[in-house]
């Protein structure tokens, strides 16, 4: 858990529920909670800022050829982790705590939970025991990963089309 005041970061912007911080060593931005949440809590509602037919680095996929930017915009600073603590529910349009969160903790989500095929894959260095290595989207995950993670309704439909025998989390 990162303390509310951490010399490795500088605060970029403050919001009611969280603050955007920038890591001094590499200028990476991240979103940190300002309060505690219990697993299952709705942290924030969100809406579509813009809707695009193609994915970008800052969009979340909600349907075939439908990718949204998030409003409020500060939610775009939630980084990837293979052991996420939040989930973007694109049906209810809210951010949900997957486990208990403590003030000062970085919000993280599992990028393939909202993306079928990412246009910008990247190597994950989260360092968790369950790290998937290369993050490319849910289409490229193992069956074990499909069973382990929580996915949006759209991604669950895509998994069901690809493999009808899989029961996703």
C-alpha positions as CSV (number, residue, x, y, z in Angstrom):
1,X,0.0,0.0,0.0
2,X,1.4,3.4,-1.0
3,X,1.1,6.0,1.8
4,X,-1.0,9.1,1.1
5,X,2.2,11.1,0.9
6,X,4.9,9.2,-1.0
7,X,8.2,10.9,-2.0
8,X,8.5,8.6,-5.1
9,X,5.5,10.5,-6.6
10,X,4.3,14.0,-7.2
11,X,0.6,14.9,-7.2
12,X,-0.7,16.0,-10.7
13,X,-4.4,16.5,-9.9
14,X,-6.9,15.9,-7.1
15,X,-10.4,14.6,-7.4
16,X,-13.1,13.7,-4.9
17,X,-12.3,10.0,-4.8
18,X,-8.7,9.9,-6.0
19,X,-5.6,11.8,-7.1
20,X,-3.4,11.4,-10.2
21,X,0.2,11.0,-9.3
22,X,3.3,11.0,-11.4
23,X,6.2,8.7,-10.6
24,X,9.3,10.9,-10.4
25,X,11.7,8.3,-11.7
26,X,9.9,7.7,-15.0
27,X,7.0,10.3,-15.4
28,X,4.4,7.4,-15.4
29,X,1.0,8.6,-14.2
30,X,-1.3,6.6,-12.0
31,X,-4.5,7.0,-10.1
32,X,-4.5,6.5,-6.3
33,X,-7.5,6.2,-4.0
34,X,-8.0,8.8,-1.3
35,X,-10.3,6.6,0.8
36,X,-11.1,3.0,1.7
37,X,-13.4,0.8,-0.3
38,X,-14.8,-2.7,0.4
39,X,-14.9,-5.4,-2.2
40,X,-18.0,-4.9,-4.4
41,X,-18.3,-1.2,-3.7
42,X,-19.1,1.0,-6.6
43,X,-16.2,3.5,-6.6
44,X,-17.4,5.8,-9.4
45,X,-20.0,6.0,-12.2
46,X,-18.6,6.8,-15.6
47,X,-19.9,7.7,-19.1
48,X,-18.6,7.8,-22.6
49,X,-16.7,10.9,-23.4
50,X,-16.2,10.1,-27.0
51,X,-17.1,7.0,-29.1
52,X,-14.6,5.7,-31.7
53,X,-14.8,2.9,-34.1
54,X,-11.2,1.9,-33.6
55,X,-9.4,1.4,-30.2
56,X,-6.7,3.7,-28.9
57,X,-4.5,3.7,-25.9
58,X,-7.1,5.6,-23.9
59,X,-10.3,3.8,-24.9
60,X,-12.3,1.0,-23.3
61,X,-14.1,-1.4,-25.7
62,X,-17.9,-1.7,-25.1
63,X,-19.0,-3.5,-28.3
64,X,-17.8,-4.5,-31.8
65,X,-16.3,-1.4,-33.3
66,X,-17.3,0.7,-30.3
67,X,-14.6,2.1,-28.0
68,X,-15.2,4.9,-25.5
69,X,-13.0,7.4,-23.7
70,X,-13.9,7.6,-20.0
71,X,-15.7,10.5,-18.3
72,X,-14.5,11.5,-15.7
73,X,-11.2,11.7,-17.5
74,X,-9.1,11.0,-14.5
75,X,-10.2,7.3,-14.7
76,X,-7.9,7.0,-17.8
77,X,-5.0,6.9,-15.4
78,X,-5.9,3.5,-14.0
79,X,-3.0,1.3,-15.0
80,X,-2.9,-2.4,-15.8
81,X,-2.1,-5.2,-13.3
82,X,-2.5,-9.0,-13.7
83,X,-3.8,-8.9,-10.1
84,X,-6.3,-6.0,-10.4
85,X,-8.2,-4.3,-7.6
86,X,-10.9,-2.6,-9.7
87,X,-13.2,-3.6,-12.7
88,X,-14.8,-1.4,-15.3
89,X,-18.4,-2.6,-15.6
90,X,-19.3,-1.3,-19.1
91,X,-22.9,-2.5,-18.8
92,X,-23.7,-0.7,-15.5
93,X,-21.1,2.0,-16.4
94,X,-19.4,2.0,-13.1
95,X,-16.0,1.2,-11.5
96,X,-16.2,-1.6,-9.0
97,X,-13.7,-2.6,-6.2
98,X,-12.7,-6.2,-6.7
99,X,-11.2,-6.4,-3.2
100,X,-10.8,-4.2,-0.2
101,X,-8.8,-1.0,-1.0
102,X,-6.9,1.3,1.4
103,X,-6.3,5.0,1.2
104,X,-3.1,5.7,-0.8
105,X,-3.4,2.5,-2.9
106,X,-3.0,2.6,-6.6
107,X,-6.1,1.6,-8.6
108,X,-5.3,-1.1,-11.2
109,X,-7.4,-3.1,-13.7
110,X,-6.8,-6.0,-16.0
111,X,-6.7,-4.5,-19.5
112,X,-7.9,-7.6,-21.2
113,X,-11.1,-7.4,-19.1
114,X,-12.3,-4.7,-21.4
115,X,-10.3,-5.3,-24.6
116,X,-10.7,-8.2,-27.1
117,X,-7.7,-7.4,-29.4
118,X,-5.5,-4.5,-28.4
119,X,-3.9,-2.3,-31.0
120,X,-1.0,-1.6,-28.8
121,X,0.2,-4.7,-27.0
122,X,2.9,-4.4,-24.3
123,X,5.0,-6.4,-22.0
124,X,3.7,-6.5,-18.5
125,X,6.1,-6.0,-15.6
126,X,3.6,-6.0,-12.8
127,X,5.7,-8.7,-11.1
128,X,2.8,-10.6,-9.7
129,X,2.8,-14.4,-9.5
130,X,-0.1,-14.5,-12.1
131,X,1.6,-12.1,-14.6
132,X,0.5,-13.0,-18.1
133,X,3.6,-11.4,-19.7
134,X,2.5,-10.0,-23.0
135,X,-0.8,-8.0,-22.8
136,X,-2.6,-8.2,-26.1
137,X,-6.3,-8.6,-25.2
138,X,-8.7,-11.3,-24.0
139,X,-8.6,-13.1,-27.4
140,X,-5.1,-14.2,-26.7
141,X,-5.5,-15.4,-23.1
142,X,-5.3,-19.0,-22.0
143,X,-8.5,-20.9,-21.1
144,X,-7.2,-20.7,-17.5
145,X,-7.1,-16.9,-17.6
146,X,-10.6,-16.8,-19.1
147,X,-11.8,-18.8,-16.0
148,X,-9.8,-16.7,-13.5
149,X,-10.6,-13.1,-14.4
150,X,-13.7,-11.0,-14.4
151,X,-14.6,-9.7,-17.9
152,X,-17.1,-7.2,-19.3
153,X,-20.3,-8.6,-20.8
154,X,-19.0,-7.8,-24.3
155,X,-15.7,-9.7,-23.7
156,X,-17.7,-12.6,-22.1
157,X,-19.7,-12.8,-25.3
158,X,-16.6,-12.9,-27.4
159,X,-15.1,-15.7,-25.3
160,X,-18.3,-17.7,-25.6
161,X,-18.2,-17.3,-29.4
162,X,-14.6,-18.5,-29.5
163,X,-15.0,-21.4,-27.1
164,X,-18.5,-22.5,-26.1
165,X,-17.3,-24.9,-23.4
166,X,-15.6,-22.2,-21.3
167,X,-17.3,-20.8,-18.2
168,X,-15.8,-17.4,-17.5
169,X,-15.5,-15.8,-14.1
